[in-house]
Amino acid sequence: MSEKTARFVYADNAATTPVSPEVLEAMLPFLKEKYGNPSSLYSVAREAASAVEDARAKIAGLLGAKPNEIYFTASGSEADNWAIKGAARANMAKGRHIVTSKIEHHAVLHTCEALEKEGFEVTYLPVDSEGIVDPDEFRKALRPDTVLAAIMYANNEIGTIQPIKELAAIAHERKIPFFTDAVQAVGHIPVNVAELGVDMLALSGHKINAPKGIGALYIKAGTRIKNLIDGGGQERGRRAGTENVPYIVGLARALEIAFARIPELERVRALRDRLIDGILSTIPYSRLNGSREKRLPGNVNVAFEFIEGESLVLLLDSVGICASTGSACSTASLEPSHVLLAIGLPHEKAHGSLRLSLSHENTDEDVDYILEKLPPLVERLRAMSPLYEEFMRGEKIFKV
């Protein structure tokens, strides 16, 4: 890296986060001397089994659940698949209708599409210009044969926070189980399953400074759900596979730290707002995507006219800034973001969007650096755009 790009700013925390030293320290004994298989009977195995149950109890306490309602998975995507496929297949006697939204993570949307091939019918609810599901539209979509409602807690691209408590209550009026993908929400805003009234909730470790490869699914006691992975008797016979003890321990420690840090996120929110205001005030023909108020503390998603977001991400990388155009799970796709299209952006604007996601590790100096480097890079890309040249000559009119 050259002297001019010696500064490094990581602003893609919605994609993943580094494993924190405290989490790694908690994990290390179970990668080394306490390596036993929790299903075995000797002492080193019993130590591992005890660590798993301690982690389960800690996570349950933080989420407002009971320990026997927490199940460990290999990822948030697995938890999404299990919740949706498991609940849908367990309730087929009632019907084959599912309600979700158009802005869900692909782990939800593609799971629903897979169920459609099995004969299920899925209603994909629209959202408003800020990405919020209308509770009245949600209520209207529910039918006597609806077997599951699945609405994400907070969007991974635009950071919009949904009225989950209200939506879950509406679903329960019809005795319909309610699932929320809370991968982006847990650890960033207060989350309590008892207060929310949800029947299932998915979370992932690598969004909160735990390793990649560990997640969890909360399943409220009494919820009808079939297994996704069959095999051994692990996870009380509900999810087969030898428990990933060090990662489970790491997830519990990461959640403890993240929940304790939630009051500190006001500082992150202030950084976010300063970054949003700075971008919108210094870069013409830009707009904020998503809700200004009902937004994750660290999320900034901005659309720029006349440029391609992928090109901007590469230029930002050249000056030491890590960002993305949206979901980390779809960056290889040339298609515009389904989330941005759902909130009403035309294709050309959706292609020109940038997501910056901040964490507690970001500083005022990071925001200053982004605001220093971003405007000239946008201008550089626009200088190469024939559309921008035509616009500046007044030959074409664009709506910003």
Residue pairs with C-beta under 8 A, 6 or more apart in sequence:
1 8
1 320
4 319
5 318
5 319
5 320
6 320
7 319
7 320
7 369
8 320
8 322
9 320
9 321
9 322
9 362
9 366
9 369
9 370
10 18
10 322
10 359
10 361
10 362
11 321
11 322
11 323
11 356
11 357
11 358
11 362
11 366
11 370
12 322
12 323
12 324
12 328
12 355
12 356
12 357
13 207
13 298
13 357
13 358
13 359
14 156
14 157
14 159
14 184
14 207
14 296
14 298
14 299
14 324
14 328
14 355
14 357
15 324
15 328
15 357
16 206
16 207
16 212
16 328
17 206
17 207
17 208
17 209
17 359
18 209
19 209
19 210
19 211
19 250
20 209
20 254
20 257
22 253
22 257
23 209
23 210
23 211
23 250
23 253
23 254
23 257
24 250
26 249
26 250
26 252
26 253
27 211
27 246
27 247
27 249
27 250
27 253
28 246
30 48
30 51
30 245
30 246
30 249
31 246
33 44
34 44
34 47
34 48
34 51
34 245
35 44
35 48
35 245
36 42
36 43
36 44
36 45
36 46
36 47
36 48
36 49
36 245
37 45
37 48
37 242
38 45
38 48
38 49
38 52
38 234
38 242
38 243
38 245
39 45
39 49
39 232
39 233
39 234
39 242
48 243
48 245
51 245
51 248
51 249
52 72
52 243
52 245
52 248
52 249
53 67
54 252
55 248
55 249
55 251
55 252
56 67
56 70
56 72
56 248
56 252
57 67
58 252
58 255
58 256
59 65
59 70
59 216
59 251
59 252
59 255
60 66
60 67
60 69
60 70
62 255
62 256
62 259
63 70
63 186
63 191
63 192
63 193
63 201
63 218
64 192
64 193
64 194
64 195
65 193
65 194
65 218
65 220
66 221
68 221
68 236
69 193
69 218
69 219
69 220
69 221
70 216
70 217
70 218
71 82
71 216
71 217
71 218
71 219
71 235
71 236
71 238
71 239
72 214
72 215
72 216
72 235
72 239
72 243
72 244
72 248
72 251
73 79
73 82
73 202
73 214
73 215
73 216
73 217
73 239
74 213
74 214
74 215
74 241
74 244
75 204
75 212
75 213
75 214
75 215
76 105
76 107
76 181
76 183
76 202
76 203
76 204
76 207
76 215
77 107
77 215
78 215
78 228
79 181
79 202
79 203
79 204
79 215
79 216
79 217
80 105
80 107
80 108
80 111
80 181
80 202
81 107
81 111
81 228
82 217
82 225
82 227
82 228
82 229
82 239
83 150
83 179
83 200
83 202
83 217
83 219
83 225
84 98
84 108
84 111
84 112
84 115
84 148
84 150
84 179
85 111
85 114
85 115
85 226
85 228
86 225
86 226
86 227
86 228
87 147
87 148
87 177
87 179
87 199
87 200
87 223
87 224
87 225
88 96
88 98
88 115
88 120
88 147
88 148
89 226
90 224
90 225
90 226
91 147
91 148
91 177
91 224
92 147
94 145
94 147
95 143
95 144
95 145
95 146
95 147
96 119
96 120
96 121
96 145
96 147
97 120
97 121
97 122
97 123
97 143
97 145
97 146
97 147
98 112
98 115
98 120
98 121
98 122
98 123
98 146
98 147
98 148
98 149
98 150
99 122
99 123
99 125
99 138
99 141
99 142
99 146
99 148
99 149
99 150
100 108
100 109
100 112
100 122
100 123
100 124
100 125
100 149
100 150
100 151
101 124
101 125
101 126
101 127
101 133
101 151
101 152
102 124
102 125
102 126
102 127
102 338
102 342
103 127
103 131
103 152
103 155
103 157
103 158
103 160
103 338
103 339
103 342
103 343
104 112
104 150
104 151
104 152
104 181
105 152
105 156
105 181
105 183
105 327
105 329
106 327
106 329
106 330
107 181
107 329
108 150
108 152
108 181
109 124
109 338
112 120
112 122
112 124
112 150
113 122
115 122
116 122
123 141
125 133
125 134
125 137
125 138
125 141
125 151
126 137
126 342
127 133
127 134
127 160
127 342
127 343
128 134
128 343
129 343
129 344
130 160
130 290
130 291
130 294
130 343
131 155
131 158
131 160
131 289
131 290
131 291
131 339
131 342
131 343
132 160
132 162
132 163
132 291
132 294
133 151
133 162
133 163
133 167
135 163
135 166
135 167
135 170
138 149
138 151
138 167
138 170
139 170
142 149
142 170
142 171
142 174
142 176
146 174
146 176
147 176
147 177
148 176
148 177
148 178
148 179
149 167
149 171
149 176
149 177
149 178
149 179
150 178
150 179
150 180
150 181
151 162
151 164
151 167
151 178
151 180
152 162
152 180
152 181
152 182
152 184
153 161
153 162
153 164
153 180
153 181
153 182
153 184
153 185
153 186
153 191
153 201
154 160
154 161
154 162
154 182
154 184
154 185
154 188
154 189
154 296
155 162
155 184
155 290
155 339
156 183
156 184
156 326
156 327
157 289
157 290
157 301
157 326
157 327
157 337
157 339
157 340
157 355
158 289
158 290
158 291
158 295
158 299
158 301
158 339
158 340
158 343
158 355
159 184
159 290
159 291
159 295
159 296
159 298
159 299
159 300
159 301
159 357
160 290
160 291
160 294
160 295
161 185
161 189
161 291
161 294
161 295
161 296
162 180
164 180
164 196
164 198
165 195
165 196
165 197
167 178
168 178
168 180
168 196
168 197
168 198
168 199
169 197
171 177
171 178
172 178
172 197
177 199
177 200
177 223
177 224
178 197
178 198
178 199
178 200
179 198
179 199
179 200
179 201
179 202
180 196
180 198
180 200
180 201
180 202
181 202
182 191
182 201
182 202
182 203
183 202
183 203
183 204
183 207
183 215
184 207
184 296
185 191
185 296
186 201
186 203
186 207
186 208
186 255
186 258
187 203
187 207
187 208
187 254
187 255
187 258
187 259
187 261
187 262
188 208
188 258
188 262
188 265
188 296
188 297
188 298
189 262
189 265
189 296
189 297
190 262
191 201
193 201
193 218
193 220
198 218
198 220
199 219
199 220
199 223
200 217
200 218
200 219
200 220
200 223
200 225
201 217
201 218
202 215
202 216
202 217
202 218
203 215
203 216
203 218
204 214
204 215
205 211
205 212
205 213
205 214
205 215
205 247
205 250
205 251
205 254
206 212
206 213
206 214
208 254
208 255
208 257
208 258
209 254
209 257
209 258
210 247
210 250
210 251
210 253
210 254
210 255
211 247
211 250
213 244
213 247
214 244
214 247
214 248
214 250
214 251
215 251
216 251
219 225
219 238
227 237
227 238
227 239
227 240
228 239
229 239
229 240
229 241
230 240
231 240
231 241
232 240
232 241
232 242
233 240
234 240
234 241
234 242
234 243
235 243
261 360
264 360
265 297
265 298
265 360
266 297
267 360
268 297
268 298
268 358
268 359
268 360
268 362
269 297
269 298
271 298
271 358
271 362
271 363
271 364
271 366
271 367
272 295
272 297
272 298
272 299
272 300
272 358
274 364
274 367
275 300
275 356
275 358
275 367
275 370
275 371
276 288
276 292
276 300
276 302
278 367
278 371
279 286
279 300
279 302
279 371
279 374
280 286
280 287
280 288
280 302
282 371
282 375
283 304
283 374
283 375
283 378
285 304
285 305
285 306
285 398
285 400
286 302
286 303
286 304
286 305
286 378
286 400
287 302
287 303
287 349
287 400
288 300
288 301
288 302
289 301
289 302
289 303
289 340
289 343
289 345
289 353
290 299
290 301
290 343
296 357
297 358
298 357
298 358
298 359
298 362
299 355
299 357
299 358
300 355
300 356
300 357
300 358
301 326
301 353
301 354
301 355
301 356
302 353
302 354
302 356
303 340
303 345
303 349
303 350
303 352
303 353
303 354
304 312
304 352
304 353
304 354
304 378
305 348
305 349
305 352
305 388
305 391
305 398
305 400
306 352
306 381
306 382
306 385
306 387
306 388
306 391
307 352
307 378
307 381
307 382
307 385
308 351
308 352
308 381
309 325
309 326
309 351
309 352
309 353
309 354
310 325
310 331
311 381
312 323
312 325
312 352
312 354
312 377
312 378
312 381
313 323
313 324
313 325
313 354
315 377
315 380
315 381
316 322
316 323
316 373
316 374
316 377
319 373
319 377
321 369
321 370
321 373
321 374
323 354
323 355
323 356
324 331
324 354
324 355
324 357
325 331
325 337
325 353
325 354
325 355
326 337
326 339
326 340
326 353
326 355
327 337
327 339
330 337
336 345
336 347
336 350
336 351
337 350
337 353
340 349
340 350
340 353
341 347
341 350
345 353
348 387
356 370
358 366
358 367
382 388
387 396
387 398
390 396
391 397
391 398
